[in-house]
């Protein structure tokens, strides 16, 4: 088996991404593009703090998107 690439292991989490159709992906892309055009988002520092809190006793709730200055 030398030289063969091992199979990619399945994620061990129960929170796998759902399968989406091309139409659903296109719909979500339009929503995201509209939010960007309207200045809607999450400040980077809040997103970083949220991710860094994962798996800790003080895990933060996900930050909410809003109109950014």
mmJSON file of the N, C-alpha and C atoms, coordinates in Angstrom:
{"data_MODEL":{"atom_site":{
"group_PDB":["ATOM","ATOM","ATOM","ATOM","ATOM","ATOM","ATOM","ATOM","ATOM","ATOM","ATOM","ATOM","ATOM","ATOM","ATOM","ATOM","ATOM","ATOM","ATOM","ATOM","ATOM","ATOM","ATOM","ATOM","ATOM","ATOM","ATOM","ATOM","ATOM","ATOM","ATOM","ATOM","ATOM","ATOM","ATOM","ATOM","ATOM","ATOM","ATOM","ATOM","ATOM","ATOM","ATOM","ATOM","ATOM","ATOM","ATOM","ATOM","ATOM","ATOM","ATOM","ATOM","ATOM","ATOM","ATOM","ATOM","ATOM","ATOM","ATOM","ATOM","ATOM","ATOM","ATOM","ATOM","ATOM","ATOM","ATOM","ATOM","ATOM","ATOM","ATOM","ATOM","ATOM","ATOM","ATOM","ATOM","ATOM","ATOM","ATOM","ATOM","ATOM","ATOM","ATOM","ATOM","ATOM","ATOM","ATOM","ATOM","ATOM","ATOM","ATOM","ATOM","ATOM","ATOM","ATOM","ATOM","ATOM","ATOM","ATOM","ATOM","ATOM","ATOM","ATOM","ATOM","ATOM","ATOM","ATOM","ATOM","ATOM","ATOM","ATOM","ATOM","ATOM","ATOM","ATOM","ATOM","ATOM","ATOM","ATOM","ATOM","ATOM","ATOM","ATOM","ATOM","ATOM","ATOM","ATOM","ATOM","ATOM","ATOM","ATOM","ATOM","ATOM","ATOM","ATOM","ATOM","ATOM","ATOM","ATOM","ATOM","ATOM","ATOM","ATOM","ATOM","ATOM","ATOM","ATOM","ATOM","ATOM","ATOM","ATOM","ATOM","ATOM","ATOM","ATOM","ATOM","ATOM","ATOM","ATOM","ATOM","ATOM","ATOM","ATOM","ATOM","ATOM","ATOM","ATOM","ATOM","ATOM","ATOM","ATOM","ATOM","ATOM","ATOM","ATOM","ATOM","ATOM","ATOM","ATOM","ATOM","ATOM","ATOM","ATOM","ATOM","ATOM","ATOM","ATOM","ATOM","ATOM","ATOM","ATOM","ATOM","ATOM","ATOM","ATOM","ATOM","ATOM","ATOM","ATOM","ATOM","ATOM","ATOM","ATOM","ATOM","ATOM","ATOM","ATOM"],
"id":[1,2,3,4,5,6,7,8,9,10,11,12,13,14,15,16,17,18,19,20,21,22,23,24,25,26,27,28,29,30,31,32,33,34,35,36,37,38,39,40,41,42,43,44,45,46,47,48,49,50,51,52,53,54,55,56,57,58,59,60,61,62,63,64,65,66,67,68,69,70,71,72,73,74,75,76,77,78,79,80,81,82,83,84,85,86,87,88,89,90,91,92,93,94,95,96,97,98,99,100,101,102,103,104,105,106,107,108,109,110,111,112,113,114,115,116,117,118,119,120,121,122,123,124,125,126,127,128,129,130,131,132,133,134,135,136,137,138,139,140,141,142,143,144,145,146,147,148,149,150,151,152,153,154,155,156,157,158,159,160,161,162,163,164,165,166,167,168,169,170,171,172,173,174,175,176,177,178,179,180,181,182,183,184,185,186,187,188,189,190,191,192,193,194,195,196,197,198,199,200,201,202,203,204,205,206,207],
"type_symbol":["N","C","C","N","C","C","N","C","C","N","C","C","N","C","C","N","C","C","N","C","C","N","C","C","N","C","C","N","C","C","N","C","C","N","C","C","N","C","C","N","C","C","N","C","C","N","C","C","N","C","C","N","C","C","N","C","C","N","C","C","N","C","C","N","C","C","N","C","C","N","C","C","N","C","C","N","C","C","N","C","C","N","C","C","N","C","C","N","C","C","N","C","C","N","C","C","N","C","C","N","C","C","N","C","C","N","C","C","N","C","C","N","C","C","N","C","C","N","C","C","N","C","C","N","C","C","N","C","C","N","C","C","N","C","C","N","C","C","N","C","C","N","C","C","N","C","C","N","C","C","N","C","C","N","C","C","N","C","C","N","C","C","N","C","C","N","C","C","N","C","C","N","C","C","N","C","C","N","C","C","N","C","C","N","C","C","N","C","C","N","C","C","N","C","C","N","C","C","N","C","C","N","C","C","N","C","C"],
"label_atom_id":["N","CA","C","N","CA","C","N","CA","C","N","CA","C","N","CA","C","N","CA","C","N","CA","C","N","CA","C","N","CA","C","N","CA","C","N","CA","C","N","CA","C","N","CA","C","N","CA","C","N","CA","C","N","CA","C","N","CA","C","N","CA","C","N","CA","C","N","CA","C","N","CA","C","N","CA","C","N","CA","C","N","CA","C","N","CA","C","N","CA","C","N","CA","C","N","CA","C","N","CA","C","N","CA","C","N","CA","C","N","CA","C","N","CA","C","N","CA","C","N","CA","C","N","CA","C","N","CA","C","N","CA","C","N","CA","C","N","CA","C","N","CA","C","N","CA","C","N","CA","C","N","CA","C","N","CA","C","N","CA","C","N","CA","C","N","CA","C","N","CA","C","N","CA","C","N","CA","C","N","CA","C","N","CA","C","N","CA","C","N","CA","C","N","CA","C","N","CA","C","N","CA","C","N","CA","C","N","CA","C","N","CA","C","N","CA","C","N","CA","C","N","CA","C","N","CA","C","N","CA","C","N","CA","C","N","CA","C","N","CA","C"],
"label_alt_id":[null,null,null,null,null,null,null,null,null,null,null,null,null,null,null,null,null,null,null,null,null,null,null,null,null,null,null,null,null,null,null,null,null,null,null,null,null,null,null,null,null,null,null,null,null,null,null,null,null,null,null,null,null,null,null,null,null,null,null,null,null,null,null,null,null,null,null,null,null,null,null,null,null,null,null,null,null,null,null,null,null,null,null,null,null,null,null,null,null,null,null,null,null,null,null,null,null,null,null,null,null,null,null,null,null,null,null,null,null,null,null,null,null,null,null,null,null,null,null,null,null,null,null,null,null,null,null,null,null,null,null,null,null,null,null,null,null,null,null,null,null,null,null,null,null,null,null,null,null,null,null,null,null,null,null,null,null,null,null,null,null,null,null,null,null,null,null,null,null,null,null,null,null,null,null,null,null,null,null,null,null,null,null,null,null,null,null,null,null,null,null,null,null,null,null,null,null,null,null,null,null,null,null,null,null,null,null],
"label_comp_id":["UNK","UNK","UNK","UNK","UNK","UNK","UNK","UNK","UNK","UNK","UNK","UNK","UNK","UNK","UNK","UNK","UNK","UNK","UNK","UNK","UNK","UNK","UNK","UNK","UNK","UNK","UNK","UNK","UNK","UNK","UNK","UNK","UNK","UNK","UNK","UNK","UNK","UNK","UNK","UNK","UNK","UNK","UNK","UNK","UNK","UNK","UNK","UNK","UNK","UNK","UNK","UNK","UNK","UNK","UNK","UNK","UNK","UNK","UNK","UNK","UNK","UNK","UNK","UNK","UNK","UNK","UNK","UNK","UNK","UNK","UNK","UNK","UNK","UNK","UNK","UNK","UNK","UNK","UNK","UNK","UNK","UNK","UNK","UNK","UNK","UNK","UNK","UNK","UNK","UNK","UNK","UNK","UNK","UNK","UNK","UNK","UNK","UNK","UNK","UNK","UNK","UNK","UNK","UNK","UNK","UNK","UNK","UNK","UNK","UNK","UNK","UNK","UNK","UNK","UNK","UNK","UNK","UNK","UNK","UNK","UNK","UNK","UNK","UNK","UNK","UNK","UNK","UNK","UNK","UNK","UNK","UNK","UNK","UNK","UNK","UNK","UNK","UNK","UNK","UNK","UNK","UNK","UNK","UNK","UNK","UNK","UNK","UNK","UNK","UNK","UNK","UNK","UNK","UNK","UNK","UNK","UNK","UNK","UNK","UNK","UNK","UNK","UNK","UNK","UNK","UNK","UNK","UNK","UNK","UNK","UNK","UNK","UNK","UNK","UNK","UNK","UNK","UNK","UNK","UNK","UNK","UNK","UNK","UNK","UNK","UNK","UNK","UNK","UNK","UNK","UNK","UNK","UNK","UNK","UNK","UNK","UNK","UNK","UNK","UNK","UNK","UNK","UNK","UNK","UNK","UNK","UNK"],
"label_asym_id":["A","A","A","A","A","A","A","A","A","A","A","A","A","A","A","A","A","A","A","A","A","A","A","A","A","A","A","A","A","A","A","A","A","A","A","A","A","A","A","A","A","A","A","A","A","A","A","A","A","A","A","A","A","A","A","A","A","A","A","A","A","A","A","A","A","A","A","A","A","A","A","A","A","A","A","A","A","A","A","A","A","A","A","A","A","A","A","A","A","A","A","A","A","A","A","A","A","A","A","A","A","A","A","A","A","A","A","A","A","A","A","A","A","A","A","A","A","A","A","A","A","A","A","A","A","A","A","A","A","A","A","A","A","A","A","A","A","A","A","A","A","A","A","A","A","A","A","A","A","A","A","A","A","A","A","A","A","A","A","A","A","A","A","A","A","A","A","A","A","A","A","A","A","A","A","A","A","A","A","A","A","A","A","A","A","A","A","A","A","A","A","A","A","A","A","A","A","A","A","A","A","A","A","A","A","A","A"],
"label_entity_id":["1","1","1","1","1","1","1","1","1","1","1","1","1","1","1","1","1","1","1","1","1","1","1","1","1","1","1","1","1","1","1","1","1","1","1","1","1","1","1","1","1","1","1","1","1","1","1","1","1","1","1","1","1","1","1","1","1","1","1","1","1","1","1","1","1","1","1","1","1","1","1","1","1","1","1","1","1","1","1","1","1","1","1","1","1","1","1","1","1","1","1","1","1","1","1","1","1","1","1","1","1","1","1","1","1","1","1","1","1","1","1","1","1","1","1","1","1","1","1","1","1","1","1","1","1","1","1","1","1","1","1","1","1","1","1","1","1","1","1","1","1","1","1","1","1","1","1","1","1","1","1","1","1","1","1","1","1","1","1","1","1","1","1","1","1","1","1","1","1","1","1","1","1","1","1","1","1","1","1","1","1","1","1","1","1","1","1","1","1","1","1","1","1","1","1","1","1","1","1","1","1","1","1","1","1","1","1"],
"label_seq_id":[1,1,1,2,2,2,3,3,3,4,4,4,5,5,5,6,6,6,7,7,7,8,8,8,9,9,9,10,10,10,11,11,11,12,12,12,13,13,13,14,14,14,15,15,15,16,16,16,17,17,17,18,18,18,19,19,19,20,20,20,21,21,21,22,22,22,23,23,23,24,24,24,25,25,25,26,26,26,27,27,27,28,28,28,29,29,29,30,30,30,31,31,31,32,32,32,33,33,33,34,34,34,35,35,35,36,36,36,37,37,37,38,38,38,39,39,39,40,40,40,41,41,41,42,42,42,43,43,43,44,44,44,45,45,45,46,46,46,47,47,47,48,48,48,49,49,49,50,50,50,51,51,51,52,52,52,53,53,53,54,54,54,55,55,55,56,56,56,57,57,57,58,58,58,59,59,59,60,60,60,61,61,61,62,62,62,63,63,63,64,64,64,65,65,65,66,66,66,67,67,67,68,68,68,69,69,69],
"pdbx_PDB_ins_code":[null,null,null,null,null,null,null,null,null,null,null,null,null,null,null,null,null,null,null,null,null,null,null,null,null,null,null,null,null,null,null,null,null,null,null,null,null,null,null,null,null,null,null,null,null,null,null,null,null,null,null,null,null,null,null,null,null,null,null,null,null,null,null,null,null,null,null,null,null,null,null,null,null,null,null,null,null,null,null,null,null,null,null,null,null,null,null,null,null,null,null,null,null,null,null,null,null,null,null,null,null,null,null,null,null,null,null,null,null,null,null,null,null,null,null,null,null,null,null,null,null,null,null,null,null,null,null,null,null,null,null,null,null,null,null,null,null,null,null,null,null,null,null,null,null,null,null,null,null,null,null,null,null,null,null,null,null,null,null,null,null,null,null,null,null,null,null,null,null,null,null,null,null,null,null,null,null,null,null,null,null,null,null,null,null,null,null,null,null,null,null,null,null,null,null,null,null,null,null,null,null,null,null,null,null,null,null],
"Cartn_x":[0.807,0.0,0.851,2.125,2.992,2.627,2.593,2.287,0.809,-0.051,-1.482,-1.905,-2.819,-3.356,-4.444,-4.343,-5.364,-6.713,-7.769,-9.116,-9.286,-9.992,-10.265,-11.244,-10.904,-11.815,-13.097,-14.187,-15.457,-15.369,-16.039,-16.051,-16.627,-16.087,-16.554,-17.674,-18.095,-19.129,-20.494,-21.513,-22.882,-23.411,-22.591,-23.02,-22.476,-22.642,-22.175,-23.041,-22.444,-23.181,-24.24,-25.451,-26.486,-26.186,-26.643,-26.495,-27.488,-27.033,-27.901,-27.942,-29.075,-29.2,-28.516,-28.262,-27.668,-28.588,-29.896,-30.853,-30.793,-30.664,-30.565,-29.269,-28.166,-26.891,-26.992,-27.632,-27.795,-28.643,-29.704,-30.565,-29.768,-28.984,-28.177,-27.098,-26.533,-25.547,-26.177,-27.424,-28.111,-28.364,-28.771,-29.006,-27.711,-26.615,-25.327,-24.888,-25.049,-24.667,-25.501,-26.789,-27.649,-27.202,-26.873,-26.402,-25.121,-24.195,-22.934,-23.213,-24.073,-24.408,-25.084,-25.847,-26.554,-25.717,-24.46,-23.589,-23.943,-24.552,-24.927,-23.802,-23.445,-22.393,-22.167,-21.108,-20.686,-19.277,-19.02,-17.656,-16.667,-15.5,-14.504,-14.107,-13.935,-13.508,-14.545,-15.837,-16.879,-16.855,-16.623,-16.553,-15.363,-14.226,-13.028,-13.252,-13.815,-14.075,-15.014,-16.027,-16.968,-16.264,-15.476,-14.783,-13.784,-13.06,-12.074,-12.723,-14.014,-14.703,-15.242,-15.232,-15.768,-15.054,-15.822,-15.261,-14.775,-15.029,-14.637,-15.87,-15.677,-16.833,-17.608,-16.931,-17.583,-17.926,-18.332,-18.624,-19.671,-19.365,-20.238,-21.316,-22.47,-23.472,-22.967,-23.476,-23.024,-23.412,-22.509,-22.815,-23.902,-24.692,-25.79,-25.356,-25.73,-25.447,-26.276,-25.694,-26.392,-25.769,-26.39,-25.859,-24.559,-23.499,-22.193,-21.948,-21.184,-20.91,-20.034],
"Cartn_y":[-1.198,0.0,1.264,1.121,2.297,3.179,4.481,5.438,5.725,4.982,5.237,6.264,7.097,8.105,7.441,7.538,6.911,7.601,6.84,7.406,8.484,9.527,10.624,10.122,10.289,9.807,10.625,9.97,10.678,11.571,12.726,13.584,12.819,13.074,12.37,13.137,14.239,15.05,14.701,14.927,14.704,15.945,16.984,18.245,18.379,17.347,17.408,18.373,18.974,19.899,19.136,19.686,19.007,19.105,18.138,18.176,19.198,20.043,21.074,20.903,21.264,21.236,22.47,22.452,23.614,24.821,24.596,25.704,26.313,25.469,25.981,26.754,26.242,26.955,28.32,28.375,29.633,30.613,30.116,30.971,31.544,30.713,31.18,32.167,31.945,32.884,34.253,34.279,35.56,36.283,35.542,36.153,36.751,35.995,36.487,37.732,37.729,38.885,40.11,39.911,41.025,41.571,40.684,41.132,41.945,41.477,42.202,43.579,43.635,44.913,45.868,45.321,46.144,46.442,45.95,46.216,45.393,44.233,43.367,42.37,42.158,41.196,41.073,40.374,40.179,40.741,41.617,42.127,40.976,41.07,40.008,39.689,40.701,40.425,39.582,39.789,38.979,37.549,37.386,36.046,35.277,35.939,35.298,34.897,35.802,35.489,34.293,34.232,33.116,31.795,31.77,30.534,30.118,31.068,30.743,30.215,30.488,30.019,28.596,28.055,26.712,25.7,24.838,23.771,24.221,25.476,25.973,26.074,26.145,26.298,27.601,28.609,29.896,30.08,29.0,29.087,30.163,31.031,32.151,31.735,32.421,32.176,32.763,32.256,32.766,34.242,35.062,36.48,36.665,37.682,37.957,38.972,38.704,39.633,40.892,42.027,43.3,44.305,45.451,46.516,47.005,47.0,47.435,48.888,49.601,51.019,51.168],
"Cartn_z":[0.0,0.0,0.0,-0.085,-0.104,-1.287,-1.043,-2.093,-2.272,-1.587,-1.704,-0.667,-1.061,-0.15,0.681,2.009,2.845,2.669,2.889,2.802,3.854,3.481,4.407,5.472,6.756,7.795,7.837,8.21,8.36,9.588,9.574,10.768,11.954,13.121,14.31,15.012,14.461,15.08,14.511,15.3,14.816,14.109,14.008,13.411,11.988,11.176,9.802,9.008,7.981,7.127,6.344,6.279,5.497,4.003,3.244,1.788,1.242,0.323,-0.257,-1.767,-2.33,-3.782,-4.362,-5.653,-6.324,-6.199,-6.27,-6.134,-4.74,-3.72,-2.347,-2.15,-2.706,-2.616,-3.301,-4.46,-5.185,-4.375,-3.741,-2.912,-1.733,-1.074,0.054,-0.398,-1.579,-2.133,-2.376,-2.886,-3.123,-1.795,-0.775,0.543,1.077,0.976,1.454,0.686,-0.628,-1.443,-1.068,-0.821,-0.404,0.947,1.896,3.211,3.075,2.254,2.052,1.466,0.467,-0.172,0.807,1.755,2.746,3.986,4.031,5.172,6.398,6.209,7.321,7.554,8.806,9.114,10.6,10.961,12.344,12.451,13.43,13.59,13.813,13.184,13.249,14.684,15.531,16.903,17.655,17.366,18.003,17.484,16.186,15.603,16.173,16.289,16.836,18.29,19.103,20.514,20.635,19.771,19.798,19.49,18.407,18.024,19.1,19.652,20.69,21.965,22.154,23.358,23.221,22.005,21.784,22.665,23.301,24.124,25.485,25.832,27.15,28.036,29.368,30.257,30.004,29.452,29.191,27.726,27.054,25.623,25.348,24.398,24.057,23.071,23.104,22.064,20.751,19.644,18.35,18.225,17.69,17.524,16.454,16.617,15.685,14.629,13.406,12.318,12.501,12.094,12.212,11.238,11.114,10.268,10.884,10.091,10.591,10.177,11.018,10.688,9.459],
"occupancy":[1.0,1.0,1.0,1.0,1.0,1.0,1.0,1.0,1.0,1.0,1.0,1.0,1.0,1.0,1.0,1.0,1.0,1.0,1.0,1.0,1.0,1.0,1.0,1.0,1.0,1.0,1.0,1.0,1.0,1.0,1.0,1.0,1.0,1.0,1.0,1.0,1.0,1.0,1.0,1.0,1.0,1.0,1.0,1.0,1.0,1.0,1.0,1.0,1.0,1.0,1.0,1.0,1.0,1.0,1.0,1.0,1.0,1.0,1.0,1.0,1.0,1.0,1.0,1.0,1.0,1.0,1.0,1.0,1.0,1.0,1.0,1.0,1.0,1.0,1.0,1.0,1.0,1.0,1.0,1.0,1.0,1.0,1.0,1.0,1.0,1.0,1.0,1.0,1.0,1.0,1.0,1.0,1.0,1.0,1.0,1.0,1.0,1.0,1.0,1.0,1.0,1.0,1.0,1.0,1.0,1.0,1.0,1.0,1.0,1.0,1.0,1.0,1.0,1.0,1.0,1.0,1.0,1.0,1.0,1.0,1.0,1.0,1.0,1.0,1.0,1.0,1.0,1.0,1.0,1.0,1.0,1.0,1.0,1.0,1.0,1.0,1.0,1.0,1.0,1.0,1.0,1.0,1.0,1.0,1.0,1.0,1.0,1.0,1.0,1.0,1.0,1.0,1.0,1.0,1.0,1.0,1.0,1.0,1.0,1.0,1.0,1.0,1.0,1.0,1.0,1.0,1.0,1.0,1.0,1.0,1.0,1.0,1.0,1.0,1.0,1.0,1.0,1.0,1.0,1.0,1.0,1.0,1.0,1.0,1.0,1.0,1.0,1.0,1.0,1.0,1.0,1.0,1.0,1.0,1.0,1.0,1.0,1.0,1.0,1.0,1.0,1.0,1.0,1.0,1.0,1.0,1.0],
"B_iso_or_equiv":[0.0,0.0,0.0,0.0,0.0,0.0,0.0,0.0,0.0,0.0,0.0,0.0,0.0,0.0,0.0,0.0,0.0,0.0,0.0,0.0,0.0,0.0,0.0,0.0,0.0,0.0,0.0,0.0,0.0,0.0,0.0,0.0,0.0,0.0,0.0,0.0,0.0,0.0,0.0,0.0,0.0,0.0,0.0,0.0,0.0,0.0,0.0,0.0,0.0,0.0,0.0,0.0,0.0,0.0,0.0,0.0,0.0,0.0,0.0,0.0,0.0,0.0,0.0,0.0,0.0,0.0,0.0,0.0,0.0,0.0,0.0,0.0,0.0,0.0,0.0,0.0,0.0,0.0,0.0,0.0,0.0,0.0,0.0,0.0,0.0,0.0,0.0,0.0,0.0,0.0,0.0,0.0,0.0,0.0,0.0,0.0,0.0,0.0,0.0,0.0,0.0,0.0,0.0,0.0,0.0,0.0,0.0,0.0,0.0,0.0,0.0,0.0,0.0,0.0,0.0,0.0,0.0,0.0,0.0,0.0,0.0,0.0,0.0,0.0,0.0,0.0,0.0,0.0,0.0,0.0,0.0,0.0,0.0,0.0,0.0,0.0,0.0,0.0,0.0,0.0,0.0,0.0,0.0,0.0,0.0,0.0,0.0,0.0,0.0,0.0,0.0,0.0,0.0,0.0,0.0,0.0,0.0,0.0,0.0,0.0,0.0,0.0,0.0,0.0,0.0,0.0,0.0,0.0,0.0,0.0,0.0,0.0,0.0,0.0,0.0,0.0,0.0,0.0,0.0,0.0,0.0,0.0,0.0,0.0,0.0,0.0,0.0,0.0,0.0,0.0,0.0,0.0,0.0,0.0,0.0,0.0,0.0,0.0,0.0,0.0,0.0,0.0,0.0,0.0,0.0,0.0,0.0],
"pdbx_formal_charge":[null,null,null,null,null,null,null,null,null,null,null,null,null,null,null,null,null,null,null,null,null,null,null,null,null,null,null,null,null,null,null,null,null,null,null,null,null,null,null,null,null,null,null,null,null,null,null,null,null,null,null,null,null,null,null,null,null,null,null,null,null,null,null,null,null,null,null,null,null,null,null,null,null,null,null,null,null,null,null,null,null,null,null,null,null,null,null,null,null,null,null,null,null,null,null,null,null,null,null,null,null,null,null,null,null,null,null,null,null,null,null,null,null,null,null,null,null,null,null,null,null,null,null,null,null,null,null,null,null,null,null,null,null,null,null,null,null,null,null,null,null,null,null,null,null,null,null,null,null,null,null,null,null,null,null,null,null,null,null,null,null,null,null,null,null,null,null,null,null,null,null,null,null,null,null,null,null,null,null,null,null,null,null,null,null,null,null,null,null,null,null,null,null,null,null,null,null,null,null,null,null,null,null,null,null,null,null],
"auth_seq_id":[1,1,1,2,2,2,3,3,3,4,4,4,5,5,5,6,6,6,7,7,7,8,8,8,9,9,9,10,10,10,11,11,11,12,12,12,13,13,13,14,14,14,15,15,15,16,16,16,17,17,17,18,18,18,19,19,19,20,20,20,21,21,21,22,22,22,23,23,23,24,24,24,25,25,25,26,26,26,27,27,27,28,28,28,29,29,29,30,30,30,31,31,31,32,32,32,33,33,33,34,34,34,35,35,35,36,36,36,37,37,37,38,38,38,39,39,39,40,40,40,41,41,41,42,42,42,43,43,43,44,44,44,45,45,45,46,46,46,47,47,47,48,48,48,49,49,49,50,50,50,51,51,51,52,52,52,53,53,53,54,54,54,55,55,55,56,56,56,57,57,57,58,58,58,59,59,59,60,60,60,61,61,61,62,62,62,63,63,63,64,64,64,65,65,65,66,66,66,67,67,67,68,68,68,69,69,69],
"auth_comp_id":["UNK","UNK","UNK","UNK","UNK","UNK","UNK","UNK","UNK","UNK","UNK","UNK","UNK","UNK","UNK","UNK","UNK","UNK","UNK","UNK","UNK","UNK","UNK","UNK","UNK","UNK","UNK","UNK","UNK","UNK","UNK","UNK","UNK","UNK","UNK","UNK","UNK","UNK","UNK","UNK","UNK","UNK","UNK","UNK","UNK","UNK","UNK","UNK","UNK","UNK","UNK","UNK","UNK","UNK","UNK","UNK","UNK","UNK","UNK","UNK","UNK","UNK","UNK","UNK","UNK","UNK","UNK","UNK","UNK","UNK","UNK","UNK","UNK","UNK","UNK","UNK","UNK","UNK","UNK","UNK","UNK","UNK","UNK","UNK","UNK","UNK","UNK","UNK","UNK","UNK","UNK","UNK","UNK","UNK","UNK","UNK","UNK","UNK","UNK","UNK","UNK","UNK","UNK","UNK","UNK","UNK","UNK","UNK","UNK","UNK","UNK","UNK","UNK","UNK","UNK","UNK","UNK","UNK","UNK","UNK","UNK","UNK","UNK","UNK","UNK","UNK","UNK","UNK","UNK","UNK","UNK","UNK","UNK","UNK","UNK","UNK","UNK","UNK","UNK","UNK","UNK","UNK","UNK","UNK","UNK","UNK","UNK","UNK","UNK","UNK","UNK","UNK","UNK","UNK","UNK","UNK","UNK","UNK","UNK","UNK","UNK","UNK","UNK","UNK","UNK","UNK","UNK","UNK","UNK","UNK","UNK","UNK","UNK","UNK","UNK","UNK","UNK","UNK","UNK","UNK","UNK","UNK","UNK","UNK","UNK","UNK","UNK","UNK","UNK","UNK","UNK","UNK","UNK","UNK","UNK","UNK","UNK","UNK","UNK","UNK","UNK","UNK","UNK","UNK","UNK","UNK","UNK"],
"auth_asym_id":["A","A","A","A","A","A","A","A","A","A","A","A","A","A","A","A","A","A","A","A","A","A","A","A","A","A","A","A","A","A","A","A","A","A","A","A","A","A","A","A","A","A","A","A","A","A","A","A","A","A","A","A","A","A","A","A","A","A","A","A","A","A","A","A","A","A","A","A","A","A","A","A","A","A","A","A","A","A","A","A","A","A","A","A","A","A","A","A","A","A","A","A","A","A","A","A","A","A","A","A","A","A","A","A","A","A","A","A","A","A","A","A","A","A","A","A","A","A","A","A","A","A","A","A","A","A","A","A","A","A","A","A","A","A","A","A","A","A","A","A","A","A","A","A","A","A","A","A","A","A","A","A","A","A","A","A","A","A","A","A","A","A","A","A","A","A","A","A","A","A","A","A","A","A","A","A","A","A","A","A","A","A","A","A","A","A","A","A","A","A","A","A","A","A","A","A","A","A","A","A","A","A","A","A","A","A","A"],
"auth_atom_id":["N","CA","C","N","CA","C","N","CA","C","N","CA","C","N","CA","C","N","CA","C","N","CA","C","N","CA","C","N","CA","C","N","CA","C","N","CA","C","N","CA","C","N","CA","C","N","CA","C","N","CA","C","N","CA","C","N","CA","C","N","CA","C","N","CA","C","N","CA","C","N","CA","C","N","CA","C","N","CA","C","N","CA","C","N","CA","C","N","CA","C","N","CA","C","N","CA","C","N","CA","C","N","CA","C","N","CA","C","N","CA","C","N","CA","C","N","CA","C","N","CA","C","N","CA","C","N","CA","C","N","CA","C","N","CA","C","N","CA","C","N","CA","C","N","CA","C","N","CA","C","N","CA","C","N","CA","C","N","CA","C","N","CA","C","N","CA","C","N","CA","C","N","CA","C","N","CA","C","N","CA","C","N","CA","C","N","CA","C","N","CA","C","N","CA","C","N","CA","C","N","CA","C","N","CA","C","N","CA","C","N","CA","C","N","CA","C","N","CA","C","N","CA","C","N","CA","C","N","CA","C","N","CA","C","N","CA","C","N","CA","C"],
"pdbx_PDB_model_num":[1,1,1,1,1,1,1,1,1,1,1,1,1,1,1,1,1,1,1,1,1,1,1,1,1,1,1,1,1,1,1,1,1,1,1,1,1,1,1,1,1,1,1,1,1,1,1,1,1,1,1,1,1,1,1,1,1,1,1,1,1,1,1,1,1,1,1,1,1,1,1,1,1,1,1,1,1,1,1,1,1,1,1,1,1,1,1,1,1,1,1,1,1,1,1,1,1,1,1,1,1,1,1,1,1,1,1,1,1,1,1,1,1,1,1,1,1,1,1,1,1,1,1,1,1,1,1,1,1,1,1,1,1,1,1,1,1,1,1,1,1,1,1,1,1,1,1,1,1,1,1,1,1,1,1,1,1,1,1,1,1,1,1,1,1,1,1,1,1,1,1,1,1,1,1,1,1,1,1,1,1,1,1,1,1,1,1,1,1,1,1,1,1,1,1,1,1,1,1,1,1,1,1,1,1,1,1]
}}}
